[in-house]
Amino acid sequence: MEHKLEKQLRDLEKKGVDRRSFVKILSAAGLLSIAGTQKAKAFSSKATGKIVIIGGGAAGISMAARLKHWLKEPDIQLIDPSDRQYYQPGFTLIASGVYQPDEVWKKQKDCMPSGITWIKDSVLAVDPVWNQVITKAHGKISYDFLVLTPGLQINWTEVEGITQPTLGQGNAHCIYDYEGAQKTWKALQDFSKTGGKGVFTDTYTKHKCGGAPKKICLLTEHYNRKQGTRDKVTLDYYTAEKELYDVPYFTKRLLEIYKERHIPIHTNVRVKGVDTAAKQVHFEQISTVGDQKIYTPFVEDYDFLHFTPPMSAPDFVRQSGLGWTEGKLAAGSWVMVDKETLIHKKFQNIVSLGDVAGVPTSKTSAAVRKQVPVAAKNLISIMEGKEPVEKYDGYAACPIVTDYGHVLLCEFNYDKEPEVSFPFSLLDTSKEQWAAWLLKVYILKPLYFHGMLNGYA
Ligand SMILES: Cc1cc2nc3c(=O)[nH]c(=O)nc-3n(C[C@H](O)[C@H](O)[C@H](O)COP(=O)(O)OP(=O)(O)OC[C@H]3O[C@@H](n4cnc5c(N)ncnc54)[C@H](O)[C@@H]3O)c2cc1C
């Protein structure tokens, strides 16, 4: 039976959440403190200068809103080509039938903070020496200070045999795409009727929300149990990593869950390609001999496949010489920022955050929520000619949905220590919780649209 609080939250959600009902939702859930409107207004600066923001997703819009609160005379231009603002964590819930597709996006023009100039265009290059951005349609745009937040690039072509427009062919799916998430939900329901072999994979590069491939695997398992068809399907999870999850506080329970649900985990395996006609996935087993990596090919049949493509910083970041050129983050050309201040290591007038930032933590909008105040304050310090002193501790969160009704709320920092940011201190967060499910399904989306994007959360 549905709990009273869940019903209350669902009813509020159904009405369509505006700012007033958002506040009601937070107070119903006892979470009013996380909106932080007072804190956002408690600081101001007379610093001046032209700020250009590249990318208006979670990080770009939140930065624009926060800088607008904090600067007395904001002069901000934001470049982004998209008509829509997507709440991407909702893609997993579309793919499992919890959200309808139209519930996860708003018009970009309605998310843009007032007083910010939106240039609807794509950036092709940055010239950090001459402080210029080169755009597709508006030519060169100069800046005094640059906020680099274009998110990441999904490299679909690096998986042979399938690409973004052909998602769904041969029952091969991916929820890292809005259309792909919708196709996954249809296929997941069909799979429970036909039964067969389900194969789930992650990828060998850093990717946004590392938990997403695990979530869709666990939700598929539970969906089949709910339909009474679990014995008709087998499920296998393949990871390119040496272990399922690398935050020990949560890994123990996650491994138990996979074991309890009879989902074998195969480590050190990456996807090379998909033969959609033959319904076969081509893998490579990764082994190390000395300091050399050996890739041994093998093939698996499947009836339902969920795969994750490799990801990197957008090409223009690498081409503009803004990415790491050495160390673990060089392969994806992630932006070369100081991991605490988020200021570029070579160019002091550039700050970068969100998925594109080259920092050793998970790429999540939860991380963005904590990065924004640090990046905004440090940028303002630089505008004032001072040293940046605010420090980001690597906080990221990944609410791993373990079934329809429970979430393992993985919150952690650079040291991979648990870091609780929601008022759940009375709960054992090393285990999946119903309260965290309520947070994931009913709270985080309105928190995104009405809190974060307004520079408040
Ligand atoms: C399936 C899935 C599940 C997820 N689950 C979770 C979760 O449970 N919890 C969580 O916290 N996070 C989750 N995330 C991750 C989260 O959505 C991202 O980490 C977050 O959106 C990153 O914000 P960003 O601003 O860096 O990038 P984005 O939000 O992707 O925004 C990038 C923006 O830059 C623009 N842009 C791109 N290229 C250019 C260019 N050349 N010029 C100008 N503009 C450009 C784009 O149009 C876009 O508006 C999930 C993501 C996916 C896909």
PDBQT file of the ligand as one rigid body, heavy atoms in Angstrom, charges set to zero:
ROOT
HETATM    1  C1  LIG A 501      21.068   8.602 -18.029  1.00  0.00    +0.000 C 
HETATM    2  C2  LIG A 501      21.636   9.613 -17.092  1.00  0.00    +0.000 A 
HETATM    3  C3  LIG A 501      21.446   9.465 -15.729  1.00  0.00    +0.000 A 
HETATM    4  C4  LIG A 501      21.970  10.379 -14.834  1.00  0.00    +0.000 A 
HETATM    5  N1  LIG A 501      21.715  10.209 -13.497  1.00  0.00    +0.000 NA
HETATM    6  C5  LIG A 501      22.160  11.123 -12.621  1.00  0.00    +0.000 A 
HETATM    7  C6  LIG A 501      21.815  11.025 -11.238  1.00  0.00    +0.000 A 
HETATM    8  O1  LIG A 501      21.097  10.124 -10.822  1.00  0.00    +0.000 OA
HETATM    9  N2  LIG A 501      22.292  11.960 -10.397  1.00  0.00    +0.000 N 
HETATM   10  C7  LIG A 501      23.062  13.010 -10.831  1.00  0.00    +0.000 A 
HETATM   11  O2  LIG A 501      23.424  13.855 -10.017  1.00  0.00    +0.000 OA
HETATM   12  N3  LIG A 501      23.422  13.127 -12.134  1.00  0.00    +0.000 NA
HETATM   13  C8  LIG A 501      22.982  12.220 -13.048  1.00  0.00    +0.000 A 
HETATM   14  N4  LIG A 501      23.299  12.354 -14.372  1.00  0.00    +0.000 N 
HETATM   15  C9  LIG A 501      24.369  13.282 -14.790  1.00  0.00    +0.000 C 
HETATM   16  C10 LIG A 501      23.957  14.733 -14.944  1.00  0.00    +0.000 C 
HETATM   17  O3  LIG A 501      22.849  14.854 -15.796  1.00  0.00    +0.000 OA
HETATM   18  C11 LIG A 501      25.136  15.531 -15.480  1.00  0.00    +0.000 C 
HETATM   19  O4  LIG A 501      26.241  15.289 -14.644  1.00  0.00    +0.000 OA
HETATM   20  C12 LIG A 501      24.859  17.016 -15.529  1.00  0.00    +0.000 C 
HETATM   21  O5  LIG A 501      23.810  17.283 -16.424  1.00  0.00    +0.000 OA
HETATM   22  C13 LIG A 501      26.126  17.773 -15.943  1.00  0.00    +0.000 C 
HETATM   23  O6  LIG A 501      25.869  19.134 -16.121  1.00  0.00    +0.000 OA
HETATM   24  P1  LIG A 501      26.691  19.986 -17.203  1.00  0.00    +0.000 P 
HETATM   25  O7  LIG A 501      26.133  21.349 -17.145  1.00  0.00    +0.000 OA
HETATM   26  O8  LIG A 501      28.122  19.764 -17.026  1.00  0.00    +0.000 OA
HETATM   27  O9  LIG A 501      26.308  19.321 -18.607  1.00  0.00    +0.000 OA
HETATM   28  P2  LIG A 501      24.900  19.311 -19.315  1.00  0.00    +0.000 P 
HETATM   29  O10 LIG A 501      23.810  19.400 -18.294  1.00  0.00    +0.000 OA
HETATM   30  O11 LIG A 501      24.916  18.122 -20.218  1.00  0.00    +0.000 OA
HETATM   31  O12 LIG A 501      24.853  20.653 -20.172  1.00  0.00    +0.000 OA
HETATM   32  C14 LIG A 501      25.768  20.934 -21.194  1.00  0.00    +0.000 C 
HETATM   33  C15 LIG A 501      25.202  22.097 -22.014  1.00  0.00    +0.000 C 
HETATM   34  O13 LIG A 501      26.219  22.588 -22.888  1.00  0.00    +0.000 OA
HETATM   35  C16 LIG A 501      25.677  22.819 -24.157  1.00  0.00    +0.000 C 
HETATM   36  N5  LIG A 501      26.747  22.684 -25.149  1.00  0.00    +0.000 N 
HETATM   37  C17 LIG A 501      27.358  21.550 -25.540  1.00  0.00    +0.000 A 
HETATM   38  N6  LIG A 501      28.290  21.822 -26.479  1.00  0.00    +0.000 NA
HETATM   39  C18 LIG A 501      28.262  23.166 -26.659  1.00  0.00    +0.000 A 
HETATM   40  C19 LIG A 501      28.976  24.059 -27.513  1.00  0.00    +0.000 A 
HETATM   41  N7  LIG A 501      29.911  23.620 -28.358  1.00  0.00    +0.000 N 
HETATM   42  N8  LIG A 501      28.674  25.375 -27.462  1.00  0.00    +0.000 NA
HETATM   43  C20 LIG A 501      27.728  25.850 -26.614  1.00  0.00    +0.000 A 
HETATM   44  N9  LIG A 501      27.014  25.042 -25.787  1.00  0.00    +0.000 NA
HETATM   45  C21 LIG A 501      27.285  23.719 -25.813  1.00  0.00    +0.000 A 
HETATM   46  C22 LIG A 501      24.555  21.792 -24.298  1.00  0.00    +0.000 C 
HETATM   47  O14 LIG A 501      23.574  22.216 -25.236  1.00  0.00    +0.000 OA
HETATM   48  C23 LIG A 501      24.012  21.721 -22.872  1.00  0.00    +0.000 C 
HETATM   49  O15 LIG A 501      22.959  22.626 -22.683  1.00  0.00    +0.000 OA
HETATM   50  C24 LIG A 501      22.734  11.482 -15.317  1.00  0.00    +0.000 A 
HETATM   51  C25 LIG A 501      22.913  11.653 -16.691  1.00  0.00    +0.000 A 
HETATM   52  C26 LIG A 501      22.355  10.745 -17.582  1.00  0.00    +0.000 A 
HETATM   53  C27 LIG A 501      22.515  10.962 -19.058  1.00  0.00    +0.000 C 
ENDROOT
TORSDOF 0
